[in-house]
Amino acid sequence: MIKVMNKTMKKISLSKQAFNSILAKTIAIILLSSTLKVAALDIGQSAPDFTLKSIQGKNLNLAEQRGQIIVINFWASWCGPCRKEMPILQTFHNKYKNLGVSVWGVNVEQENQAGQDFLADLNLSFPIFFDSSNTISADYQVEAMPTTVIVDRSGKVRYVFRGYKNGYEKKYAKAIKTLIRE
């Protein structure tokens, strides 16, 4: 009887060790994955770098834009608010480009023909990119259309606006003016 109990106790202690090991690994994975998601787009942290070729034919790299304020707008052709917002973004581009502000439009659709059709009648002059792999939109945690991220002169994310409603242009203008004055 004592031998059976000793064997049972060894199995139980081995089970506790295995359980503790699995528990520790699970907690580590959860903490790591949640940290990675949060760290990707924290206000005040460096904006995730990327390089894309614009439809105008120029390769642009975000990190090379230090000294500029970059307004990155993630959009899709099927997004009604995106269509309303694009002329406003063009106005900001025209108004603030001589003050060191650049507007970049990033389409998030995997097929770019719909995006090309969307742009056809808008007469935009700011750089437009296609993120057909959705790598950049994932790095920027784009969960709503449109999403606008404003990056300061040192390359840090300073403002994130998810969605668009009438009146948001006032928020954008206030954010841009604040960064221009810094």
C-alpha positions as CSV (number, residue, x, y, z in Angstrom):
1,M,0.0,0.0,0.0
2,I,2.8,2.4,0.9
3,K,4.5,1.6,-2.5
4,V,1.3,2.4,-4.4
5,M,1.0,5.7,-2.5
6,N,4.6,6.7,-3.2
7,K,4.0,6.0,-6.9
8,T,0.8,8.1,-6.9
9,M,2.6,10.9,-5.1
10,K,5.4,11.0,-7.7
11,K,2.8,11.1,-10.5
12,I,1.0,13.9,-8.7
13,S,4.2,16.0,-8.2
14,L,5.2,15.4,-11.8
15,S,1.8,16.5,-12.9
16,K,2.1,19.7,-10.8
17,Q,5.5,20.4,-12.4
18,A,4.1,19.9,-15.9
19,F,1.0,22.0,-15.0
20,N,3.2,24.8,-13.6
21,S,5.4,24.7,-16.7
22,I,2.5,24.9,-19.1
23,L,0.9,27.6,-17.0
24,A,4.1,29.7,-17.0
25,K,4.5,29.3,-20.8
26,T,0.9,30.2,-21.4
27,I,1.1,33.4,-19.3
28,A,4.3,34.4,-21.1
29,I,2.7,34.0,-24.5
30,I,-0.4,36.0,-23.5
31,L,1.8,38.8,-22.1
32,L,4.1,38.9,-25.1
33,S,1.3,38.9,-27.6
34,S,-0.7,41.6,-25.8
35,T,2.5,43.7,-25.4
36,L,3.3,43.4,-29.1
37,K,-0.2,44.5,-30.1
38,V,-0.2,47.5,-27.8
39,A,3.3,48.6,-28.6
40,A,2.7,48.7,-32.4
41,L,0.8,52.0,-32.2
42,D,1.2,53.7,-28.9
43,I,0.7,57.5,-29.0
44,G,4.2,59.0,-28.5
45,Q,6.1,56.0,-29.8
46,S,7.9,55.8,-33.2
47,A,5.5,55.2,-36.1
48,P,6.1,51.9,-37.8
49,D,8.3,52.5,-40.7
50,F,7.4,51.5,-44.3
51,T,8.3,52.1,-47.9
52,L,5.8,52.1,-50.7
53,K,5.7,53.2,-54.3
54,S,3.0,55.9,-54.8
55,I,0.7,55.8,-57.8
56,Q,2.6,58.9,-58.9
57,G,5.6,56.6,-59.3
58,K,7.8,57.7,-56.4
59,N,9.1,55.4,-53.6
60,L,8.5,57.0,-50.3
61,N,9.9,55.9,-46.9
62,L,8.4,57.2,-43.7
63,A,11.6,57.2,-41.7
64,E,13.2,59.5,-44.4
65,Q,10.5,62.1,-43.8
66,R,11.9,63.2,-40.4
67,G,11.4,66.9,-40.1
68,Q,8.0,66.7,-41.8
69,I,4.6,66.1,-40.3
70,I,2.9,63.2,-42.0
71,V,-0.8,62.7,-42.1
72,I,-1.4,59.1,-43.0
73,N,-5.0,58.3,-44.1
74,F,-6.0,54.6,-44.5
75,W,-9.0,54.3,-46.8
76,A,-11.0,51.9,-49.0
77,S,-13.1,52.4,-52.1
78,W,-16.2,50.9,-50.5
79,C,-16.0,53.4,-47.6
80,G,-18.5,56.3,-47.9
81,P,-16.9,58.4,-45.2
82,C,-13.6,58.0,-47.1
83,R,-15.1,59.6,-50.2
84,K,-16.3,62.6,-48.1
85,E,-12.9,62.9,-46.4
86,M,-10.6,62.8,-49.4
87,P,-11.3,66.4,-50.7
88,I,-10.7,67.6,-47.1
89,L,-7.4,65.9,-47.0
90,Q,-6.5,67.5,-50.3
91,T,-7.4,70.9,-48.8
92,F,-5.0,70.2,-45.9
93,H,-2.3,69.1,-48.3
94,N,-2.6,72.3,-50.3
95,K,-2.9,74.5,-47.2
96,Y,-0.1,73.1,-45.1
97,K,2.5,71.6,-47.5
98,N,4.6,74.7,-47.4
99,L,4.7,74.4,-43.6
100,G,6.2,70.9,-43.6
101,V,3.0,68.8,-43.7
102,S,2.5,66.0,-46.1
103,V,-0.7,63.9,-46.5
104,W,-0.3,60.3,-47.6
105,G,-3.3,58.1,-48.6
106,V,-3.0,54.4,-48.1
107,N,-5.5,52.1,-49.7
108,V,-6.1,48.9,-47.8
109,E,-7.7,46.8,-50.5
110,Q,-6.0,43.7,-51.9
111,E,-7.2,44.5,-55.4
112,N,-6.4,48.0,-56.4
113,Q,-8.7,48.5,-59.4
114,A,-11.6,49.6,-57.2
115,G,-9.2,52.1,-55.5
116,Q,-8.1,53.4,-58.9
117,D,-11.7,53.9,-60.0
118,F,-12.4,55.6,-56.7
119,L,-9.6,58.1,-57.3
120,A,-10.4,58.8,-60.9
121,D,-12.7,61.8,-60.3
122,L,-11.1,63.2,-57.1
123,N,-8.1,65.1,-58.6
124,L,-5.8,64.4,-55.6
125,S,-2.2,65.6,-55.7
126,F,-0.9,64.0,-52.4
127,P,0.9,60.6,-52.5
128,I,-1.5,57.6,-52.8
129,F,-0.2,54.1,-52.0
130,F,-1.7,50.6,-52.2
131,D,-1.1,48.3,-49.2
132,S,-2.4,45.2,-51.0
133,S,-0.7,42.9,-48.5
134,N,-2.3,44.8,-45.6
135,T,1.1,44.7,-43.8
136,I,1.1,48.4,-43.1
137,S,-2.5,48.7,-42.1
138,A,-1.8,45.8,-39.7
139,D,1.2,47.6,-38.2
140,Y,-1.0,50.6,-37.7
141,Q,-3.8,48.6,-36.2
142,V,-6.3,49.9,-38.7
143,E,-9.7,48.6,-37.5
144,A,-12.0,51.3,-38.9
145,M,-12.4,53.0,-42.2
146,P,-11.0,55.5,-42.6
147,T,-8.2,55.7,-40.0
148,T,-6.0,58.8,-39.9
149,V,-2.7,58.8,-38.1
150,I,-0.7,62.0,-37.6
151,V,3.1,61.5,-37.2
152,D,5.2,64.4,-35.8
153,R,8.5,65.8,-37.1
154,S,10.5,63.3,-35.0
155,G,8.6,60.3,-36.4
156,K,6.3,59.7,-33.4
157,V,2.6,58.9,-33.6
158,R,0.8,61.8,-32.0
159,Y,-2.8,61.4,-33.0
160,V,-5.0,58.6,-34.2
161,F,-8.5,59.2,-35.5
162,R,-10.7,56.1,-36.3
163,G,-13.6,56.7,-38.6
164,Y,-14.8,60.0,-40.0
165,K,-17.8,62.2,-39.3
166,N,-18.6,65.7,-40.4
167,G,-16.5,68.0,-38.1
168,Y,-13.5,65.8,-37.8
169,E,-11.7,68.2,-40.1
170,K,-11.6,70.6,-37.2
171,K,-9.9,68.0,-35.1
172,Y,-7.3,67.3,-37.8
173,A,-6.7,71.0,-38.3
174,K,-6.2,71.6,-34.6
175,A,-3.7,68.6,-34.4
176,I,-1.8,69.8,-37.4
177,K,-1.6,73.4,-36.1
178,T,-0.4,72.1,-32.7
179,L,2.4,70.1,-34.4
180,I,3.4,73.0,-36.7
181,R,3.9,75.3,-33.6
182,E,6.2,72.8,-31.9
